[in-house]
Amino acid sequence: MLTSRICREHSAKCIHTANSLPPGPQREMFLDMAHSWTLLAAKIENTEVLDQAVEADETRFGSRIIALQSLKTAPT
């Protein structure tokens, strides 16, 4: 299963690889991939938070909507 930790590890590997390359398109490609892995990690974390909020209050009507709204207003 893909976790935020795994995504961040992939991001770190991409940054490490990018730093070993001279400036140019290949280096930029690895930096772009690192950024994509980091964004994916954040999305996974947000989904986990939403799922936990819903599990904590499953019986409340609209709990998923409330949890989603709180994520949108939370600082990133």
mmCIF file of the N, C-alpha and C atoms, coordinates in Angstrom:
data_MODEL
# 
_entry.id   MODEL 
# 
loop_
_atom_site.group_PDB 
_atom_site.id 
_atom_site.type_symbol 
_atom_site.label_atom_id 
_atom_site.label_alt_id 
_atom_site.label_comp_id 
_atom_site.label_asym_id 
_atom_site.label_entity_id 
_atom_site.label_seq_id 
_atom_site.pdbx_PDB_ins_code 
_atom_site.Cartn_x 
_atom_site.Cartn_y 
_atom_site.Cartn_z 
_atom_site.occupancy 
_atom_site.B_iso_or_equiv 
_atom_site.pdbx_formal_charge 
_atom_site.auth_seq_id 
_atom_site.auth_comp_id 
_atom_site.auth_asym_id 
_atom_site.auth_atom_id 
_atom_site.pdbx_PDB_model_num 
ATOM 1   N N  . MET A 1 1  ? 0.832   -1.175 0.000   1.00 0.00 ? 1  MET A N  1 
ATOM 2   C CA . MET A 1 1  ? 0.000   0.000  0.000   1.00 0.00 ? 1  MET A CA 1 
ATOM 3   C C  . MET A 1 1  ? 0.878   1.240  0.000   1.00 0.00 ? 1  MET A C  1 
ATOM 4   N N  . LEU A 1 2  ? 0.511   2.189  -0.798  1.00 0.00 ? 2  LEU A N  1 
ATOM 5   C CA . LEU A 1 2  ? 1.267   3.437  -0.894  1.00 0.00 ? 2  LEU A CA 1 
ATOM 6   C C  . LEU A 1 2  ? 0.912   4.329  0.293   1.00 0.00 ? 2  LEU A C  1 
ATOM 7   N N  . THR A 1 3  ? 1.921   4.731  1.047   1.00 0.00 ? 3  THR A N  1 
ATOM 8   C CA . THR A 1 3  ? 1.713   5.589  2.209   1.00 0.00 ? 3  THR A CA 1 
ATOM 9   C C  . THR A 1 3  ? 2.421   6.922  1.985   1.00 0.00 ? 3  THR A C  1 
ATOM 10  N N  . SER A 1 4  ? 2.101   7.885  2.823   1.00 0.00 ? 4  SER A N  1 
ATOM 11  C CA . SER A 1 4  ? 2.765   9.183  2.705   1.00 0.00 ? 4  SER A CA 1 
ATOM 12  C C  . SER A 1 4  ? 4.265   9.043  2.986   1.00 0.00 ? 4  SER A C  1 
ATOM 13  N N  . ARG A 1 5  ? 4.626   8.142  3.885   1.00 0.00 ? 5  ARG A N  1 
ATOM 14  C CA . ARG A 1 5  ? 6.046   7.919  4.186   1.00 0.00 ? 5  ARG A CA 1 
ATOM 15  C C  . ARG A 1 5  ? 6.791   7.422  2.946   1.00 0.00 ? 5  ARG A C  1 
ATOM 16  N N  . ILE A 1 6  ? 6.203   6.477  2.249   1.00 0.00 ? 6  ILE A N  1 
ATOM 17  C CA . ILE A 1 6  ? 6.827   5.943  1.037   1.00 0.00 ? 6  ILE A CA 1 
ATOM 18  C C  . ILE A 1 6  ? 6.951   7.044  -0.018  1.00 0.00 ? 6  ILE A C  1 
ATOM 19  N N  . CYS A 1 7  ? 5.913   7.852  -0.161  1.00 0.00 ? 7  CYS A N  1 
ATOM 20  C CA . CYS A 1 7  ? 5.959   8.950  -1.135  1.00 0.00 ? 7  CYS A CA 1 
ATOM 21  C C  . CYS A 1 7  ? 7.082   9.928  -0.803  1.00 0.00 ? 7  CYS A C  1 
ATOM 22  N N  . ARG A 1 8  ? 7.230   10.242 0.475   1.00 0.00 ? 8  ARG A N  1 
ATOM 23  C CA . ARG A 1 8  ? 8.297   11.165 0.876   1.00 0.00 ? 8  ARG A CA 1 
ATOM 24  C C  . ARG A 1 8  ? 9.680   10.542 0.665   1.00 0.00 ? 8  ARG A C  1 
ATOM 25  N N  . GLU A 1 9  ? 9.791   9.237  0.829   1.00 0.00 ? 9  GLU A N  1 
ATOM 26  C CA . GLU A 1 9  ? 11.059  8.561  0.548   1.00 0.00 ? 9  GLU A CA 1 
ATOM 27  C C  . GLU A 1 9  ? 11.386  8.642  -0.940  1.00 0.00 ? 9  GLU A C  1 
ATOM 28  N N  . HIS A 1 10 ? 10.389  8.437  -1.781  1.00 0.00 ? 10 HIS A N  1 
ATOM 29  C CA . HIS A 1 10 ? 10.602  8.564  -3.235  1.00 0.00 ? 10 HIS A CA 1 
ATOM 30  C C  . HIS A 1 10 ? 11.005  9.993  -3.588  1.00 0.00 ? 10 HIS A C  1 
ATOM 31  N N  . SER A 1 11 ? 10.371  10.956 -2.936  1.00 0.00 ? 11 SER A N  1 
ATOM 32  C CA . SER A 1 11 ? 10.717  12.355 -3.177  1.00 0.00 ? 11 SER A CA 1 
ATOM 33  C C  . SER A 1 11 ? 12.172  12.627 -2.819  1.00 0.00 ? 11 SER A C  1 
ATOM 34  N N  . ALA A 1 12 ? 12.588  12.113 -1.679  1.00 0.00 ? 12 ALA A N  1 
ATOM 35  C CA . ALA A 1 12 ? 13.975  12.311 -1.246  1.00 0.00 ? 12 ALA A CA 1 
ATOM 36  C C  . ALA A 1 12 ? 14.961  11.669 -2.223  1.00 0.00 ? 12 ALA A C  1 
ATOM 37  N N  . LYS A 1 13 ? 14.608  10.493 -2.746  1.00 0.00 ? 13 LYS A N  1 
ATOM 38  C CA . LYS A 1 13 ? 15.475  9.828  -3.725  1.00 0.00 ? 13 LYS A CA 1 
ATOM 39  C C  . LYS A 1 13 ? 15.575  10.650 -5.007  1.00 0.00 ? 13 LYS A C  1 
ATOM 40  N N  . CYS A 1 14 ? 14.447  11.229 -5.415  1.00 0.00 ? 14 CYS A N  1 
ATOM 41  C CA . CYS A 1 14 ? 14.460  12.068 -6.624  1.00 0.00 ? 14 CYS A CA 1 
ATOM 42  C C  . CYS A 1 14 ? 15.338  13.301 -6.413  1.00 0.00 ? 14 CYS A C  1 
ATOM 43  N N  . ILE A 1 15 ? 15.247  13.900 -5.235  1.00 0.00 ? 15 ILE A N  1 
ATOM 44  C CA . ILE A 1 15 ? 16.074  15.079 -4.946  1.00 0.00 ? 15 ILE A CA 1 
ATOM 45  C C  . ILE A 1 15 ? 17.552  14.690 -4.917  1.00 0.00 ? 15 ILE A C  1 
ATOM 46  N N  . HIS A 1 16 ? 17.840  13.557 -4.305  1.00 0.00 ? 16 HIS A N  1 
ATOM 47  C CA . HIS A 1 16 ? 19.223  13.075 -4.262  1.00 0.00 ? 16 HIS A CA 1 
ATOM 48  C C  . HIS A 1 16 ? 19.762  12.859 -5.682  1.00 0.00 ? 16 HIS A C  1 
ATOM 49  N N  . THR A 1 17 ? 18.952  12.223 -6.515  1.00 0.00 ? 17 THR A N  1 
ATOM 50  C CA . THR A 1 17 ? 19.364  11.986 -7.895  1.00 0.00 ? 17 THR A CA 1 
ATOM 51  C C  . THR A 1 17 ? 19.544  13.303 -8.639  1.00 0.00 ? 17 THR A C  1 
ATOM 52  N N  . ALA A 1 18 ? 18.597  14.232 -8.449  1.00 0.00 ? 18 ALA A N  1 
ATOM 53  C CA . ALA A 1 18 ? 18.687  15.537 -9.118  1.00 0.00 ? 18 ALA A CA 1 
ATOM 54  C C  . ALA A 1 18 ? 19.970  16.262 -8.725  1.00 0.00 ? 18 ALA A C  1 
ATOM 55  N N  . ASN A 1 19 ? 20.318  16.178 -7.455  1.00 0.00 ? 19 ASN A N  1 
ATOM 56  C CA . ASN A 1 19 ? 21.531  16.860 -6.997  1.00 0.00 ? 19 ASN A CA 1 
ATOM 57  C C  . ASN A 1 19 ? 22.807  16.242 -7.550  1.00 0.00 ? 19 ASN A C  1 
ATOM 58  N N  . SER A 1 20 ? 22.711  15.005 -8.031  1.00 0.00 ? 20 SER A N  1 
ATOM 59  C CA . SER A 1 20 ? 23.898  14.362 -8.610  1.00 0.00 ? 20 SER A CA 1 
ATOM 60  C C  . SER A 1 20 ? 24.046  14.664 -10.100 1.00 0.00 ? 20 SER A C  1 
ATOM 61  N N  . LEU A 1 21 ? 23.059  15.339 -10.663 1.00 0.00 ? 21 LEU A N  1 
ATOM 62  C CA . LEU A 1 21 ? 23.079  15.649 -12.094 1.00 0.00 ? 21 LEU A CA 1 
ATOM 63  C C  . LEU A 1 21 ? 23.458  17.103 -12.331 1.00 0.00 ? 21 LEU A C  1 
ATOM 64  N N  . PRO A 1 22 ? 24.068  17.384 -13.481 1.00 0.00 ? 22 PRO A N  1 
ATOM 65  C CA . PRO A 1 22 ? 24.353  18.784 -13.815 1.00 0.00 ? 22 PRO A CA 1 
ATOM 66  C C  . PRO A 1 22 ? 23.039  19.499 -14.163 1.00 0.00 ? 22 PRO A C  1 
ATOM 67  N N  . PRO A 1 23 ? 23.024  20.830 -14.044 1.00 0.00 ? 23 PRO A N  1 
ATOM 68  C CA . PRO A 1 23 ? 21.815  21.567 -14.424 1.00 0.00 ? 23 PRO A CA 1 
ATOM 69  C C  . PRO A 1 23 ? 21.387  21.210 -15.846 1.00 0.00 ? 23 PRO A C  1 
ATOM 70  N N  . GLY A 1 24 ? 20.093  21.045 -16.022 1.00 0.00 ? 24 GLY A N  1 
ATOM 71  C CA . GLY A 1 24 ? 19.574  20.680 -17.333 1.00 0.00 ? 24 GLY A CA 1 
ATOM 72  C C  . GLY A 1 24 ? 18.228  19.999 -17.210 1.00 0.00 ? 24 GLY A C  1 
ATOM 73  N N  . PRO A 1 25 ? 17.740  19.493 -18.338 1.00 0.00 ? 25 PRO A N  1 
ATOM 74  C CA . PRO A 1 25 ? 16.388  18.921 -18.351 1.00 0.00 ? 25 PRO A CA 1 
ATOM 75  C C  . PRO A 1 25 ? 16.226  17.675 -17.473 1.00 0.00 ? 25 PRO A C  1 
ATOM 76  N N  . GLN A 1 26 ? 17.252  16.843 -17.403 1.00 0.00 ? 26 GLN A N  1 
ATOM 77  C CA . GLN A 1 26 ? 17.132  15.645 -16.565 1.00 0.00 ? 26 GLN A CA 1 
ATOM 78  C C  . GLN A 1 26 ? 17.025  16.015 -15.091 1.00 0.00 ? 26 GLN A C  1 
ATOM 79  N N  . ARG A 1 27 ? 17.830  16.973 -14.679 1.00 0.00 ? 27 ARG A N  1 
ATOM 80  C CA . ARG A 1 27 ? 17.779  17.424 -13.286 1.00 0.00 ? 27 ARG A CA 1 
ATOM 81  C C  . ARG A 1 27 ? 16.395  17.998 -12.969 1.00 0.00 ? 27 ARG A C  1 
ATOM 82  N N  . GLU A 1 28 ? 15.872  18.816 -13.860 1.00 0.00 ? 28 GLU A N  1 
ATOM 83  C CA . GLU A 1 28 ? 14.547  19.415 -13.668 1.00 0.00 ? 28 GLU A CA 1 
ATOM 84  C C  . GLU A 1 28 ? 13.458  18.347 -13.611 1.00 0.00 ? 28 GLU A C  1 
ATOM 85  N N  . MET A 1 29 ? 13.612  17.299 -14.418 1.00 0.00 ? 29 MET A N  1 
ATOM 86  C CA . MET A 1 29 ? 12.632  16.218 -14.409 1.00 0.00 ? 29 MET A CA 1 
ATOM 87  C C  . MET A 1 29 ? 12.598  15.544 -13.036 1.00 0.00 ? 29 MET A C  1 
ATOM 88  N N  . PHE A 1 30 ? 13.763  15.292 -12.454 1.00 0.00 ? 30 PHE A N  1 
ATOM 89  C CA . PHE A 1 30 ? 13.802  14.661 -11.128 1.00 0.00 ? 30 PHE A CA 1 
ATOM 90  C C  . PHE A 1 30 ? 13.252  15.589 -10.048 1.00 0.00 ? 30 PHE A C  1 
ATOM 91  N N  . LEU A 1 31 ? 13.511  16.877 -10.170 1.00 0.00 ? 31 LEU A N  1 
ATOM 92  C CA . LEU A 1 31 ? 12.948  17.824 -9.208  1.00 0.00 ? 31 LEU A CA 1 
ATOM 93  C C  . LEU A 1 31 ? 11.427  17.899 -9.333  1.00 0.00 ? 31 LEU A C  1 
ATOM 94  N N  . ASP A 1 32 ? 10.929  17.842 -10.573 1.00 0.00 ? 32 ASP A N  1 
ATOM 95  C CA . ASP A 1 32 ? 9.474   17.818 -10.789 1.00 0.00 ? 32 ASP A CA 1 
ATOM 96  C C  . ASP A 1 32 ? 8.857   16.553 -10.197 1.00 0.00 ? 32 ASP A C  1 
ATOM 97  N N  . MET A 1 33 ? 9.532   15.417 -10.382 1.00 0.00 ? 33 MET A N  1 
ATOM 98  C CA . MET A 1 33 ? 9.024   14.169 -9.799  1.00 0.00 ? 33 MET A CA 1 
ATOM 99  C C  . MET A 1 33 ? 9.026   14.245 -8.276  1.00 0.00 ? 33 MET A C  1 
ATOM 100 N N  . ALA A 1 34 ? 10.056  14.832 -7.694  1.00 0.00 ? 34 ALA A N  1 
ATOM 101 C CA . ALA A 1 34 ? 10.111  14.984 -6.239  1.00 0.00 ? 34 ALA A CA 1 
ATOM 102 C C  . ALA A 1 34 ? 8.928   15.816 -5.756  1.00 0.00 ? 34 ALA A C  1 
ATOM 103 N N  . HIS A 1 35 ? 8.634   16.878 -6.475  1.00 0.00 ? 35 HIS A N  1 
ATOM 104 C CA . HIS A 1 35 ? 7.497   17.726 -6.118  1.00 0.00 ? 35 HIS A CA 1 
ATOM 105 C C  . HIS A 1 35 ? 6.190   16.939 -6.212  1.00 0.00 ? 35 HIS A C  1 
ATOM 106 N N  . SER A 1 36 ? 6.039   16.143 -7.250  1.00 0.00 ? 36 SER A N  1 
ATOM 107 C CA . SER A 1 36 ? 4.823   15.329 -7.425  1.00 0.00 ? 36 SER A CA 1 
ATOM 108 C C  . SER A 1 36 ? 4.677   14.317 -6.291  1.00 0.00 ? 36 SER A C  1 
ATOM 109 N N  . TRP A 1 37 ? 5.764   13.681 -5.890  1.00 0.00 ? 37 TRP A N  1 
ATOM 110 C CA . TRP A 1 37 ? 5.718   12.724 -4.775  1.00 0.00 ? 37 TRP A CA 1 
ATOM 111 C C  . TRP A 1 37 ? 5.318   13.426 -3.481  1.00 0.00 ? 37 TRP A C  1 
ATOM 112 N N  . THR A 1 38 ? 5.839   14.635 -3.273  1.00 0.00 ? 38 THR A N  1 
ATOM 113 C CA . THR A 1 38 ? 5.498   15.389 -2.066  1.00 0.00 ? 38 THR A CA 1 
ATOM 114 C C  . THR A 1 38 ? 4.023   15.767 -2.056  1.00 0.00 ? 38 THR A C  1 
ATOM 115 N N  . LEU A 1 39 ? 3.497   16.191 -3.200  1.00 0.00 ? 39 LEU A N  1 
ATOM 116 C CA . LEU A 1 39 ? 2.068   16.516 -3.295  1.00 0.00 ? 39 LEU A CA 1 
ATOM 117 C C  . LEU A 1 39 ? 1.204   15.287 -3.025  1.00 0.00 ? 39 LEU A C  1 
ATOM 118 N N  . LEU A 1 40 ? 1.613   14.154 -3.567  1.00 0.00 ? 40 LEU A N  1 
ATOM 119 C CA . LEU A 1 40 ? 0.872   12.913 -3.336  1.00 0.00 ? 40 LEU A CA 1 
ATOM 120 C C  . LEU A 1 40 ? 0.891   12.540 -1.861  1.00 0.00 ? 40 LEU A C  1 
ATOM 121 N N  . ALA A 1 41 ? 2.021   12.709 -1.203  1.00 0.00 ? 41 ALA A N  1 
ATOM 122 C CA . ALA A 1 41 ? 2.116   12.423 0.232   1.00 0.00 ? 41 ALA A CA 1 
ATOM 123 C C  . ALA A 1 41 ? 1.139   13.291 1.022   1.00 0.00 ? 41 ALA A C  1 
ATOM 124 N N  . ALA A 1 42 ? 1.062   14.566 0.660   1.00 0.00 ? 42 ALA A N  1 
ATOM 125 C CA . ALA A 1 42 ? 0.142   15.477 1.353   1.00 0.00 ? 42 ALA A CA 1 
ATOM 126 C C  . ALA A 1 42 ? -1.308  15.071 1.125   1.00 0.00 ? 42 ALA A C  1 
ATOM 127 N N  . LYS A 1 43 ? -1.631  14.653 -0.092  1.00 0.00 ? 43 LYS A N  1 
ATOM 128 C CA . LYS A 1 43 ? -3.002  14.210 -0.381  1.00 0.00 ? 43 LYS A CA 1 
ATOM 129 C C  . LYS A 1 43 ? -3.356  12.956 0.416   1.00 0.00 ? 43 LYS A C  1 
ATOM 130 N N  . ILE A 1 44 ? -2.416  12.045 0.510   1.00 0.00 ? 44 ILE A N  1 
ATOM 131 C CA . ILE A 1 44 ? -2.653  10.824 1.292   1.00 0.00 ? 44 ILE A CA 1 
ATOM 132 C C  . ILE A 1 44 ? -2.876  11.188 2.761   1.00 0.00 ? 44 ILE A C  1 
ATOM 133 N N  . GLU A 1 45 ? -2.064  12.097 3.288   1.00 0.00 ? 45 GLU A N  1 
ATOM 134 C CA . GLU A 1 45 ? -2.216  12.518 4.681   1.00 0.00 ? 45 GLU A CA 1 
ATOM 135 C C  . GLU A 1 45 ? -3.575  13.177 4.908   1.00 0.00 ? 45 GLU A C  1 
ATOM 136 N N  . ASN A 1 46 ? -4.005  14.017 3.980   1.00 0.00 ? 46 ASN A N  1 
ATOM 137 C CA . ASN A 1 46 ? -5.313  14.666 4.105   1.00 0.00 ? 46 ASN A CA 1 
ATOM 138 C C  . ASN A 1 46 ? -6.437  13.640 4.082   1.00 0.00 ? 46 ASN A C  1 
ATOM 139 N N  . THR A 1 47 ? -6.307  12.629 3.242   1.00 0.00 ? 47 THR A N  1 
ATOM 140 C CA . THR A 1 47 ? -7.316  11.577 3.172   1.00 0.00 ? 47 THR A CA 1 
ATOM 141 C C  . THR A 1 47 ? -7.356  10.790 4.471   1.00 0.00 ? 47 THR A C  1 
ATOM 142 N N  . GLU A 1 48 ? -6.190  10.518 5.038   1.00 0.00 ? 48 GLU A N  1 
ATOM 143 C CA . GLU A 1 48 ? -6.129  9.799  6.316   1.00 0.00 ? 48 GLU A CA 1 
ATOM 144 C C  . GLU A 1 48 ? -6.807  10.601 7.420   1.00 0.00 ? 48 GLU A C  1 
ATOM 145 N N  . VAL A 1 49 ? -6.573  11.903 7.448   1.00 0.00 ? 49 VAL A N  1 
ATOM 146 C CA . VAL A 1 49 ? -7.194  12.755 8.456   1.00 0.00 ? 49 VAL A CA 1 
ATOM 147 C C  . VAL A 1 49 ? -8.709  12.750 8.282   1.00 0.00 ? 49 VAL A C  1 
ATOM 148 N N  . LEU A 1 50 ? -9.161  12.848 7.042   1.00 0.00 ? 50 LEU A N  1 
ATOM 149 C CA . LEU A 1 50 ? -10.596 12.833 6.755   1.00 0.00 ? 50 LEU A CA 1 
ATOM 150 C C  . LEU A 1 50 ? -11.207 11.511 7.189   1.00 0.00 ? 50 LEU A C  1 
ATOM 151 N N  . ASP A 1 51 ? -10.555 10.411 6.858   1.00 0.00 ? 51 ASP A N  1 
ATOM 152 C CA . ASP A 1 51 ? -11.063 9.095  7.243   1.00 0.00 ? 51 ASP A CA 1 
ATOM 153 C C  . ASP A 1 51 ? -11.137 8.941  8.760   1.00 0.00 ? 51 ASP A C  1 
ATOM 154 N N  . GLN A 1 52 ? -10.131 9.439  9.461   1.00 0.00 ? 52 GLN A N  1 
ATOM 155 C CA . GLN A 1 52 ? -10.137 9.352  10.927  1.00 0.00 ? 52 GLN A CA 1 
ATOM 156 C C  . GLN A 1 52 ? -11.264 10.184 11.523  1.00 0.00 ? 52 GLN A C  1 
ATOM 157 N N  . ALA A 1 53 ? -11.509 11.350 10.943  1.00 0.00 ? 53 ALA A N  1 
ATOM 158 C CA . ALA A 1 53 ? -12.579 12.210 11.451  1.00 0.00 ? 53 ALA A CA 1 
ATOM 159 C C  . ALA A 1 53 ? -13.933 11.555 11.238  1.00 0.00 ? 53 ALA A C  1 
ATOM 160 N N  . VAL A 1 54 ? -14.108 10.914 10.106  1.00 0.00 ? 54 VAL A N  1 
ATOM 161 C CA . VAL A 1 54 ? -15.375 10.245 9.821   1.00 0.00 ? 54 VAL A CA 1 
ATOM 162 C C  . VAL A 1 54 ? -15.548 9.035  10.726  1.00 0.00 ? 54 VAL A C  1 
ATOM 163 N N  . GLU A 1 55 ? -14.483 8.261  10.914  1.00 0.00 ? 55 GLU A N  1 
ATOM 164 C CA . GLU A 1 55 ? -14.567 7.086  11.791  1.00 0.00 ? 55 GLU A CA 1 
ATOM 165 C C  . GLU A 1 55 ? -14.905 7.492  13.223  1.00 0.00 ? 55 GLU A C  1 
ATOM 166 N N  . ALA A 1 56 ? -14.386 8.621  13.667  1.00 0.00 ? 56 ALA A N  1 
ATOM 167 C CA . ALA A 1 56 ? -14.632 9.072  15.030  1.00 0.00 ? 56 ALA A CA 1 
ATOM 168 C C  . ALA A 1 56 ? -16.078 9.517  15.227  1.00 0.00 ? 56 ALA A C  1 
ATOM 169 N N  . ASP A 1 57 ? -16.746 9.890  14.128  1.00 0.00 ? 57 ASP A N  1 
ATOM 170 C CA . ASP A 1 57 ? -18.098 10.428 14.241  1.00 0.00 ? 57 ASP A CA 1 
ATOM 171 C C  . ASP A 1 57 ? -18.997 9.856  13.142  1.00 0.00 ? 57 ASP A C  1 
ATOM 172 N N  . GLU A 1 58 ? -18.944 8.543  12.953  1.00 0.00 ? 58 GLU A N  1 
ATOM 173 C CA . GLU A 1 58 ? -19.676 7.902  11.860  1.00 0.00 ? 58 GLU A CA 1 
ATOM 174 C C  . GLU A 1 58 ? -21.187 8.046  11.974  1.00 0.00 ? 58 GLU A C  1 
ATOM 175 N N  . THR A 1 59 ? -21.700 8.160  13.179  1.00 0.00 ? 59 THR A N  1 
ATOM 176 C CA . THR A 1 59 ? -23.141 8.178  13.343  1.00 0.00 ? 59 THR A CA 1 
ATOM 177 C C  . THR A 1 59 ? -23.740 9.556  13.105  1.00 0.00 ? 59 THR A C  1 
ATOM 178 N N  . ARG A 1 60 ? -22.913 10.568 13.047  1.00 0.00 ? 60 ARG A N  1 
ATOM 179 C CA . ARG A 1 60 ? -23.425 11.922 12.866  1.00 0.00 ? 60 ARG A CA 1 
ATOM 180 C C  . ARG A 1 60 ? -23.720 12.181 11.397  1.00 0.00 ? 60 ARG A C  1 
ATOM 181 N N  . PHE A 1 61 ? -24.901 12.666 11.111  1.00 0.00 ? 61 PHE A N  1 
ATOM 182 C CA . PHE A 1 61 ? -25.296 12.959 9.737   1.00 0.00 ? 61 PHE A CA 1 
ATOM 183 C C  . PHE A 1 61 ? -24.400 14.059 9.167   1.00 0.00 ? 61 PHE A C  1 
ATOM 184 N N  . GLY A 1 62 ? -23.859 13.830 7.995   1.00 0.00 ? 62 GLY A N  1 
ATOM 185 C CA . GLY A 1 62 ? -23.016 14.826 7.338   1.00 0.00 ? 62 GLY A CA 1 
ATOM 186 C C  . GLY A 1 62 ? -21.606 14.907 7.880   1.00 0.00 ? 62 GLY A C  1 
ATOM 187 N N  . SER A 1 63 ? -21.174 13.896 8.636   1.00 0.00 ? 63 SER A N  1 
ATOM 188 C CA . SER A 1 63 ? -19.853 13.963 9.266   1.00 0.00 ? 63 SER A CA 1 
ATOM 189 C C  . SER A 1 63 ? -18.732 14.053 8.235   1.00 0.00 ? 63 SER A C  1 
ATOM 190 N N  . ARG A 1 64 ? -18.871 13.385 7.106   1.00 0.00 ? 64 ARG A N  1 
ATOM 191 C CA . ARG A 1 64 ? -17.829 13.443 6.073   1.00 0.00 ? 64 ARG A CA 1 
ATOM 192 C C  . ARG A 1 64 ? -17.749 14.850 5.491   1.00 0.00 ? 64 ARG A C  1 
ATOM 193 N N  . ILE A 1 65 ? -18.890 15.491 5.302   1.00 0.00 ? 65 ILE A N  1 
ATOM 194 C CA . ILE A 1 65 ? -18.902 16.857 4.761   1.00 0.00 ? 65 ILE A CA 1 
ATOM 195 C C  . ILE A 1 65 ? -18.249 17.810 5.754   1.00 0.00 ? 65 ILE A C  1 
ATOM 196 N N  . ILE A 1 66 ? -18.567 17.670 7.017   1.00 0.00 ? 66 ILE A N  1 
ATOM 197 C CA . ILE A 1 66 ? -17.978 18.533 8.044   1.00 0.00 ? 66 ILE A CA 1 
ATOM 198 C C  . ILE A 1 66 ? -16.467 18.327 8.105   1.00 0.00 ? 66 ILE A C  1 
ATOM 199 N N  . ALA A 1 67 ? -16.032 17.087 8.062   1.00 0.00 ? 67 ALA A N  1 
ATOM 200 C CA . ALA A 1 67 ? -14.592 16.804 8.103   1.00 0.00 ? 67 ALA A CA 1 
ATOM 201 C C  . ALA A 1 67 ? -13.887 17.386 6.889   1.00 0.00 ? 67 ALA A C  1 
ATOM 202 N N  . LEU A 1 68 ? -14.504 17.264 5.723   1.00 0.00 ? 68 LEU A N  1 
ATOM 203 C CA . LEU A 1 68 ? -13.909 17.809 4.496   1.00 0.00 ? 68 LEU A CA 1 
ATOM 204 C C  . LEU A 1 68 ? -13.819 19.321 4.566   1.00 0.00 ? 68 LEU A C  1 
ATOM 205 N N  . GLN A 1 69 ? -14.838 19.975 5.088   1.00 0.00 ? 69 GLN A N  1 
ATOM 206 C CA . GLN A 1 69 ? -14.816 21.420 5.219   1.00 0.00 ? 69 GLN A CA 1 
ATOM 207 C C  . GLN A 1 69 ? -13.718 21.866 6.184   1.00 0.00 ? 69 GLN A C  1 
ATOM 208 N N  . SER A 1 70 ? -13.507 21.116 7.255   1.00 0.00 ? 70 SER A N  1 
ATOM 209 C CA . SER A 1 70 ? -12.466 21.496 8.205   1.00 0.00 ? 70 SER A CA 1 
ATOM 210 C C  . SER A 1 70 ? -11.085 21.329 7.591   1.00 0.00 ? 70 SER A C  1 
ATOM 211 N N  . LEU A 1 71 ? -10.920 20.369 6.692   1.00 0.00 ? 71 LEU A N  1 
ATOM 212 C CA . LEU A 1 71 ? -9.638  20.204 6.001   1.00 0.00 ? 71 LEU A CA 1 
ATOM 213 C C  . LEU A 1 71 ? -9.357  21.379 5.085   1.00 0.00 ? 71 LEU A C  1 
ATOM 214 N N  . LYS A 1 72 ? -10.397 21.860 4.424   1.00 0.00 ? 72 LYS A N  1 
ATOM 215 C CA . LYS A 1 72 ? -10.227 22.971 3.482   1.00 0.00 ? 72 LYS A CA 1 
ATOM 216 C C  . LYS A 1 72 ? -9.852  24.257 4.203   1.00 0.00 ? 72 LYS A C  1 
ATOM 217 N N  . THR A 1 73 ? -10.295 24.421 5.436   1.00 0.00 ? 73 THR A N  1 
ATOM 218 C CA . THR A 1 73 ? -9.990  25.644 6.161   1.00 0.00 ? 73 THR A CA 1 
ATOM 219 C C  . THR A 1 73 ? -8.733  25.522 7.010   1.00 0.00 ? 73 THR A C  1 
ATOM 220 N N  . ALA A 1 74 ? -8.201  24.309 7.154   1.00 0.00 ? 74 ALA A N  1 
ATOM 221 C CA . ALA A 1 74 ? -6.987  24.104 7.952   1.00 0.00 ? 74 ALA A CA 1 
ATOM 222 C C  . ALA A 1 74 ? -5.774  24.633 7.197   1.00 0.00 ? 74 ALA A C  1 
ATOM 223 N N  . PRO A 1 75 ? -4.823  25.247 7.923   1.00 0.00 ? 75 PRO A N  1 
ATOM 224 C CA . PRO A 1 75 ? -3.603  25.733 7.260   1.00 0.00 ? 75 PRO A CA 1 
ATOM 225 C C  . PRO A 1 75 ? -2.788  24.568 6.746   1.00 0.00 ? 75 PRO A C  1 
ATOM 226 N N  . THR A 1 76 ? -2.153  24.751 5.587   1.00 0.00 ? 76 THR A N  1 
ATOM 227 C CA . THR A 1 76 ? -1.344  23.694 4.988   1.00 0.00 ? 76 THR A CA 1 
ATOM 228 C C  . THR A 1 76 ? 0.115   23.893 5.228   1.00 0.00 ? 76 THR A C  1 
# 
